[in-house]
Amino acid sequence: MEKDPFAQLIIWHQEDEHEKIVDNIMKIPQSDRDYDTVSLLARAMNNLERYDEALQQLLTIANLYRMNSCFKQPTNSGNDVEKTEKEGIRDEKRKRTRDTSNSNERNQ
């Protein structure tokens, strides 16, 4: 067994020992689980086809994200990949217009 508990969880995942992952992480109080630990738990539950439980674990991460001020929404400056919803819609409309124009040119 690995000295580093997180490394052991990774090894168990590679060995398809998902039940061991779930059993060991569930021993950790929920308030002490970090993002990576909850992610591994959800992945193990998913691999065990415990989909509802996996989803609940992922929702705890989403709730932490909403409540934690350390997680900031990306800004739309510089080379940021994320766009605001409005920009995404505008870009999608441009693409459709461009696709329609190209299709009409090919049909003529």
Helices and strands as residue ranges (DSSP letters): H 5-14, H 18-26, G 30-32, H 35-47, H 51-67, H 85-107
